[in-house]
Structure formats: structure tokens, C-alpha cells
Amino acid sequence: MTPPRAQATSRELTGQLAILAAVLWAVALVNVTTPTRYLRTGQVKGTDFVQFYTLGRMAVSGQIQDFADREAIRRTQLALVPESSGMFFPALYGPQVPLALAPLGLLTYEGALMAWTGLTVVLYAAVVVVMIRLSDHLGAHRRLVLLGAAAFPPFWQLVQHGQLTIVAIVAFGGAWRSMAAGRAGWAGAWLGLLAYKLPLLAPVVAVLVLAGGWRVLVPLAAVAAAQYAVALPWVGVPGLVSYATLLINLPGLSPVVARPEQVHAWRGFWDLLFPGSPLAVWAYVVTAGATVLLAAAAWRRHRDAGSRMTAIALTVALAAPYLYVYDLALLAPAWIWLADRAVRPTRTAQRLTVWALALGYLAPLLGPVTALVRLQASVPIFALLLWSLWRSGFHAPDTARPAPDRVRG
């Protein structure tokens, strides 16, 4: 998290981020402090957490075999949280998700939401601390980074929606630390956790295949496969077949799964510009493919863990078919790494890239105007950052924290 003005003082930035954090969290606090399950905005508290609580309760009550049955999920949802009658959730998650969430199903909805929110905050803070320790220059600005992480708009949205993106944040944070230590296999194992949401995993796999990163890809595939193998005794082969069928038909669920103005990826970007047109689909395929190719080239070009992991994180943000604002919280480790490079005393970062970091940090707050102007500003900013990484224009050739030879793809 870094400012657009390189000459801005730490005190100025601390004040600005403190104000932003105070405003955002004050709004969230006012919104949630009601005597009912409804927010002041009219939504159910936790919003998306309703579906995860439902899945956890289904696992506890012996209904896990219906994890891919939308109607069964809907019936259980309304029985548990009748206030959510206006909310519809397509069955998008594999059987490992309800199994992992089963402990939450033992609690009341309010208790489960509080527990999940607390866990999300603690794990997010832990990943931020890990990234600070991995940085070369941010240790002296710890308070500034922590404030920036707390005020990061996608994290603010993540907490309010009760989503599962903390799993992706932990996966990237763990992989980052492992790559920096030269443990490519462990990095792949961490990234394998992304199998909880296959649209996030697919771009990672594509980049690693094209980049020849087999030492990362093999353990990634093993961990991903293990998640489904563990769930097999509970859901059986028919359950996995039903889930595979669901994934095949996922493109047809586009109107249900996502609204273009809420999607921060190439898919939403083009759907806003060409609503209802086949051109939007083809534009997404071309730009997502180009993004994967660019990230694979960046992976091959750079040896250090930071450059490689940042390339993958930006690719997930751009190429995943459905990436909501709260999913952008997975970029927090990348933003910290990019900020660390921006404050390197031996080199002045390109002004355009520093502005891109600042604008990309704030872009998720532009949601209310996105539908009006029909332009998702975050997407070209992320693309610019990936391009800058590929061109190595953002920092000097990668000499900081070189990865040992054994992590070469």
C-alpha cells in the first residue's frame, strides 16, 4: 500500500490511512449495529456467509451429499435464516467446503458469523505480518503498512460479506513465504488450497503449466486432489459427478453468479462495455489468455519469489471468470511487496506505476459509479501493474531475495 507522491512523509500517509480506516469501519459498524439480523442497508448480516453457514449445517446434519443440489441448499437456507428469503446462492463450492465449515454448523448463525469474522481478521493480520517480515524496507514503516492493510477496501468488504477469501489470502501468504525460503514444493502445497474455489485455481494452473513451474504445480495438484479424495466417503462418486456437471454448466449461470459492475476481472470489464454481446465473451477469452501468457513470461524472466507470486496474484485477479470486490483482498500480499519495491532507496519507482498502486488500492471504492460509467477501473490498473512487472520497469533486475536454484520452474 503506497502513496502516489514519493515525497509524502510517513506522518502524512499515516494520517490519511487512519482517516480512511476510521471512516470505512465506522460505516460498517453503524450498518451492523441493529437489533435484528438485518443491516441498516436491508441486507442480512454477513450477507454471503448465509450460504456457508448453510453448507456447514448440512454437513453436520448428514446432508452433505446434497452439497451440489441448489434446491436442497435453498430449503436448508430458508429453514436456518428465513430472513434471507430474497437471497439466492448457486451451488458453486466443492464438497471439501461444507466439510471444513462443519464446526460452524454447530453454532447459532450469529455465533458462527462472529467466529468466522474473528478468524478472518486474525489470519489476515498474520499474513500481513509475514509479508512485512519478508520485505526489505517496510519494517521501519510497520504501523503504516498495518494501517494500509486495515483500510484496504477489499478487506473491508470481505469482513462485511463473510466470504471465504481469507483462504486464498492464507494460500498466497504461505506460498510467498515458502517461495522466499526456496521451498517450491511447499509453495505449491499452499496454492493447492485454492481448490476450494476452482475459478481462482484455474489461472494459477495455467500460468505454471506455460511457465514450466512443475516443482510448484505437482504438489499443488496433489493438495487439490486430496481435498476431493477426503470428501469422497461423504459424498460418493455420484456427488463428485454432480459437481463436475455443475462446473461444466457454470458459464450458463453467469446472470445468477455475477453482475458485471461487481466483477473485478476481464470478464466483468468486457460485459460492462458490451452487455449481452458475444463480443464480450471473446474479448474476455483473448485478454485472459494474454494475461496468462504475460504472467508465464514474467515467471520465467524473474527468479525472485516476489515477482513470481505477484505475477500469479495479478493474473488471478484479471483472468478469473468471477472475481468480486471482496476477492481482491487476495492481492494484499502483492500490494505489500509492490510497496516494498516502491520505497527502495536505491531506485526511484516509475511515477506511472506508483500512481497505479495508489489508484488500484482505492479503485474498489468506485463501485457505485462503475455501472453508471460502464468501466471497471481496477482492471486496466491491474493489467498495467502486470505489464510493468513483465517489463521490469518497476524495479531494477531482480537481485533482491533471489530464489535458490531449486525453485526454478
C-alpha positions in Angstrom: 0.0 0.0 0.0 1.8 3.1 -1.1 1.1 6.8 -1.9 1.2 8.5 -5.3 3.7 11.0 -4.0 7.1 9.5 -3.3 7.9 12.7 -1.3 4.9 12.3 1.0 6.0 11.9 4.6 5.3 8.8 6.7 3.3 11.0 9.1 1.1 12.3 6.3 0.4 8.9 5.0 -0.3 7.5 8.4 -2.8 10.3 8.9 -4.5 9.7 5.6 -4.8 6.0 6.1 -6.0 6.4 9.6 -8.8 8.6 8.4 -9.7 6.2 5.6 -9.8 3.3 8.0 -11.8 5.2 10.6 -14.4 6.2 8.0 -14.8 2.8 6.4 -15.0 0.8 9.7 -17.3 3.4 11.3 -19.7 3.0 8.3 -19.5 -0.8 8.8 -20.1 -0.5 12.5 -23.2 1.7 12.1 -24.5 -0.6 9.4 -24.3 -3.7 11.5 -25.5 -2.4 14.9 -29.2 -3.2 14.6 -31.3 -5.4 17.0 -32.3 -7.8 14.2 -30.5 -9.9 11.6 -30.8 -7.1 9.0 -28.2 -4.5 8.3 -29.4 -0.9 8.1 -28.9 -1.3 4.3 -31.6 -4.0 4.3 -29.3 -7.0 3.7 -28.9 -9.9 6.1 -25.9 -9.5 8.4 -23.0 -11.4 6.9 -24.7 -11.5 3.5 -22.7 -14.2 1.7 -22.0 -16.0 5.0 -25.6 -17.3 4.9 -24.6 -19.8 2.2 -21.5 -21.0 4.1 -23.4 -21.4 7.4 -26.0 -23.4 5.4 -23.3 -25.7 4.0 -21.8 -26.2 7.4 -25.1 -27.1 8.9 -25.8 -29.5 6.0 -22.5 -31.3 6.7 -23.3 -31.6 10.5 -26.9 -32.8 9.8 -25.8 -35.5 7.4 -27.0 -33.7 4.2 -23.6 -33.2 2.8 -24.3 -35.4 -0.2 -26.7 -32.6 -1.4 -23.8 -30.0 -1.5 -24.3 -29.5 -5.2 -28.1 -29.5 -5.1 -29.3 -26.0 -5.4 -32.8 -26.7 -4.2 -31.7 -28.7 -1.2 -29.3 -25.8 -0.3 -32.2 -23.4 -0.7 -34.5 -25.3 1.6 -31.9 -25.6 4.3 -31.0 -21.9 4.0 -34.6 -20.7 4.5 -35.1 -23.0 7.4 -31.9 -21.7 9.1 -32.1 -18.0 8.1 -35.6 -17.2 7.0 -34.6 -13.5 6.7 -32.6 -14.5 3.6 -35.6 -15.3 1.5 -34.6 -12.7 -1.1 -31.1 -14.2 -1.5 -30.2 -16.9 -3.9 -26.9 -18.8 -3.9 -25.9 -21.1 -6.8 -24.1 -24.3 -5.7 -20.5 -23.4 -6.6 -18.3 -25.0 -4.0 -16.8 -28.5 -3.8 -17.6 -31.0 -1.0 -14.5 -30.0 0.9 -16.0 -26.7 1.8 -19.0 -27.9 3.8 -16.8 -30.4 5.5 -14.4 -27.7 6.6 -17.2 -25.5 7.7 -19.0 -28.2 9.7 -17.8 -26.8 13.1 -19.6 -23.6 12.3 -22.8 -25.5 11.7 -22.8 -26.5 15.4 -23.3 -22.8 16.4 -26.1 -20.4 16.0 -26.0 -18.2 12.9 -24.8 -15.2 15.0 -22.2 -17.2 16.8 -20.9 -18.7 13.6 -20.7 -15.3 12.0 -18.8 -13.9 14.9 -16.4 -16.8 14.9 -15.7 -16.6 11.2 -15.2 -12.9 11.3 -12.8 -13.2 14.1 -10.8 -15.9 12.4 -10.8 -13.9 9.2 -9.3 -10.8 10.9 -6.7 -12.9 12.8 -5.5 -14.8 9.8 -5.4 -11.6 7.6 -3.3 -9.8 10.2 -0.9 -12.8 10.4 -0.4 -12.8 6.6 0.3 -9.1 6.7 2.9 -9.5 9.4 4.5 -12.3 7.5 4.7 -10.1 4.4 6.2 -7.2 6.4 8.9 -9.6 7.7 9.6 -10.8 4.2 10.0 -7.2 2.9 13.4 -5.4 2.7 12.3 -1.9 3.6 8.9 -1.9 5.3 10.0 -3.0 8.7 10.6 0.7 9.6 7.1 1.5 8.4 5.2 -1.3 10.2 2.4 0.9 11.6 1.9 2.5 8.1 1.6 -0.9 6.5 -0.8 -2.2 9.2 -3.0 0.8 8.7 -2.9 0.4 5.0 -3.9 -3.3 5.4 -6.8 -2.4 7.8 -8.1 0.3 5.4 -7.7 -1.9 2.3 -11.2 -1.6 0.7 -11.4 -5.3 -0.4 -10.7 -6.5 3.1 -13.3 -4.1 4.5 -15.8 -5.7 2.0 -14.6 -9.2 2.9 -15.4 -8.8 6.6 -18.8 -7.4 5.9 -19.8 -10.1 3.4 -18.5 -13.1 5.5 -16.8 -14.6 2.4 -14.2 -17.3 2.2 -11.5 -15.2 0.5 -9.3 -15.5 3.7 -8.5 -19.0 2.4 -7.0 -17.5 -0.7 -5.1 -14.9 1.3 -3.6 -17.5 3.5 -2.7 -19.6 0.5 -0.8 -16.8 -1.2 0.8 -15.7 2.1 2.0 -19.2 2.8 3.2 -19.8 -0.8 5.0 -16.5 -0.7 6.9 -17.4 2.4 7.8 -20.8 1.1 9.0 -19.5 -2.2 11.1 -16.9 -0.5 12.7 -19.7 1.6 13.4 -21.7 -1.6 10.7 -24.4 -0.9 8.9 -24.7 -4.2 7.1 -27.8 -3.1 5.6 -26.2 -0.1 4.6 -23.2 -2.1 2.7 -25.4 -4.4 1.0 -27.1 -1.5 -0.2 -23.8 -0.2 -1.5 -22.8 -3.6 -3.4 -26.1 -3.7 -5.7 -24.7 -1.1 -7.2 -22.6 -3.9 -9.1 -25.7 -5.0 -11.9 -24.5 -2.6 -12.8 -22.2 -5.4 -11.8 -23.6 -8.8 -12.2 -20.3 -10.7 -9.3 -18.9 -8.6 -7.2 -22.0 -9.1 -7.5 -22.3 -12.9 -5.4 -19.2 -13.7 -2.7 -20.3 -11.4 -2.5 -23.8 -13.0 -2.5 -22.2 -16.5 0.5 -19.9 -15.6 2.5 -22.7 -14.0 1.9 -25.1 -17.0 3.0 -22.4 -19.5 6.0 -21.3 -17.4 7.1 -24.9 -16.8 6.8 -24.5 -13.0 6.4 -28.2 -12.4 8.0 -28.2 -8.9 5.2 -25.9 -7.8 2.5 -27.4 -9.9 2.8 -31.1 -8.9 2.3 -30.6 -5.1 -0.4 -28.1 -6.0 -2.3 -30.7 -7.9 -1.7 -33.3 -5.1 -3.2 -31.0 -2.4 -6.1 -30.1 -4.7 -6.9 -33.7 -5.5 -6.5 -34.7 -1.8 -9.3 -32.3 -0.9 -11.8 -34.1 -3.1 -10.4 -37.5 -2.0 -11.1 -36.7 1.6 -14.7 -35.7 0.8 -15.3 -38.8 -1.3 -16.5 -41.1 1.6 -19.2 -38.5 2.5 -20.5 -37.6 -1.0 -19.6 -40.6 -3.1 -18.8 -40.7 -6.8 -22.3 -39.5 -7.7 -21.7 -36.4 -5.7 -18.5 -35.6 -7.4 -20.1 -36.3 -10.8 -22.9 -33.8 -9.9 -20.3 -31.2 -9.0 -18.4 -31.8 -12.3 -21.6 -31.3 -14.2 -22.3 -28.1 -12.3 -18.8 -26.8 -13.2 -19.4 -27.6 -16.9 -22.6 -25.7 -16.9 -21.1 -22.8 -14.9 -21.0 -20.4 -17.9 -24.7 -20.6 -18.2 -25.1 -19.4 -14.7 -23.4 -16.1 -15.4 -26.6 -14.0 -14.9 -27.0 -15.6 -11.5 -23.4 -15.8 -10.3 -22.3 -12.3 -11.1 -23.3 -8.8 -12.1 -20.7 -7.1 -14.3 -20.4 -4.0 -12.2 -19.4 -6.2 -9.2 -16.8 -8.3 -11.0 -13.2 -7.0 -10.9 -11.8 -9.1 -13.7 -11.6 -9.1 -17.5 -15.0 -10.8 -17.7 -16.8 -8.0 -15.9 -14.8 -5.4 -17.7 -15.9 -6.5 -21.1 -19.5 -7.4 -20.0 -19.9 -3.7 -19.0 -18.6 -2.4 -22.3 -20.5 -4.9 -24.5 -23.6 -6.0 -22.4 -25.2 -9.2 -23.8 -22.9 -9.4 -26.7 -20.8 -12.4 -27.8 -18.1 -9.9 -28.3 -17.7 -9.6 -24.5 -17.1 -13.4 -24.2 -14.5 -13.4 -27.0 -12.8 -10.3 -25.6 -12.6 -12.0 -22.2 -11.1 -15.2 -23.7 -8.4 -13.2 -25.6 -7.5 -10.8 -22.8 -7.5 -13.5 -20.1 -5.3 -15.7 -22.4 -2.9 -12.8 -23.0 -2.7 -12.2 -19.2 -1.8 -15.8 -18.6 0.9 -15.7 -21.3 2.3 -12.5 -19.9 2.4 -13.9 -16.3 4.1 -17.0 -17.5 6.7 -14.9 -19.3 7.2 -12.9 -16.1 7.6 -16.1 -14.1 10.3 -17.4 -16.5 12.1 -14.0 -16.6 12.3 -13.4 -12.8 13.9 -15.7 -10.2 12.8 -14.0 -7.0 9.7 -15.2 -5.1 8.1 -11.7 -5.0 8.0 -11.2 -8.8 6.7 -14.7 -9.4 4.0 -14.6 -6.8 2.9 -11.1 -7.7 2.5 -12.2 -11.4 0.3 -15.1 -10.3 -1.8 -13.0 -7.9 -2.5 -10.3 -10.6 -3.3 -13.0 -13.1 -5.9 -14.5 -10.7 -7.4 -11.0 -10.3 -7.6 -10.4 -14.0 -8.3 -13.9 -15.5 -10.7 -15.5 -13.0 -14.2 -15.6 -14.5 -15.9 -14.2 -11.4 -13.9 -12.1 -9.0 -15.9 -9.9 -6.7 -14.6 -6.9 -4.7 -14.0 -9.0 -1.6 -11.9 -11.5 -3.6 -9.5 -8.6 -4.4 -8.3 -9.0 -0.8 -6.1 -11.8 -2.1 -4.0 -9.0 -3.6 -3.0 -7.7 -0.2 0.4 -9.6 -0.1 1.1 -8.4 -3.7 0.4 -4.8 -2.7 2.7 -5.0 0.2 5.5 -6.5 -1.9 5.0 -3.8 -4.6 5.0 -1.1 -1.9 8.3 -2.5 -0.6 9.8 -2.2 -4.1 8.5 1.4 -4.4 10.4 2.6 -1.3 13.7 1.0 -2.3 16.3 3.7 -1.6 18.5 2.7 -4.5 15.9 3.3 -7.2 13.0 5.7 -7.8 9.9 3.8 -8.9 8.3 4.9 -12.1 5.8 7.6 -11.4 3.1 5.8 -13.5 3.5 2.6 -11.6 3.3 4.3 -8.2 0.1 6.1 -9.3 -1.2 2.7 -10.4 -0.6 1.3 -7.0 -2.4 4.1 -5.3 -5.3 4.1 -7.7 -5.6 0.3 -7.7 -5.8 0.5 -3.9 -8.7 2.9 -4.0 -10.4 1.6 -7.1 -12.6 -0.9 -5.3 -14.4 2.0 -3.6 -15.7 3.2 -7.0 -18.4 0.5 -7.2 -21.4 3.0 -7.1 -20.2 4.8 -10.2 -18.9 1.7 -12.1 -22.4 0.8 -13.5 -23.0 4.4 -14.4 -19.8 4.9 -16.5 -19.7 1.3 -17.6 -16.0 1.0 -16.9 -14.3 -1.2 -14.2 -11.3 1.0 -13.5 -9.5 -1.6 -11.4 -9.0 -4.0 -14.3 -6.7 -1.8 -16.5 -4.8 -0.8 -13.4 -4.0 -4.4 -12.5 -3.1 -5.1 -16.2 -0.7 -2.1 -16.1 1.0 -3.5 -13.0 1.4 -6.9 -14.5 2.8 -5.4 -17.7 5.2 -3.3 -15.6 6.4 -6.4 -13.8 7.0 -8.2 -17.1 8.9 -5.2 -18.4 10.9 -4.9 -15.2 10.4 -1.2 -15.4 9.1 -1.0 -11.8 12.3 -2.0 -10.2 15.8 -3.0 -11.1 16.6 -6.5 -12.4 15.6 -9.0 -9.7 18.6 -9.2 -7.4 16.7 -8.8 -4.1 15.9 -12.1 -2.3 16.8 -14.4 -5.2 15.2 -17.8 -5.0 17.6 -20.7 -4.8 18.0 -22.8 -7.9 15.7 -25.5 -6.7 12.7 -23.2 -7.2 13.4 -22.5 -10.8 10.5 -23.5 -12.9 
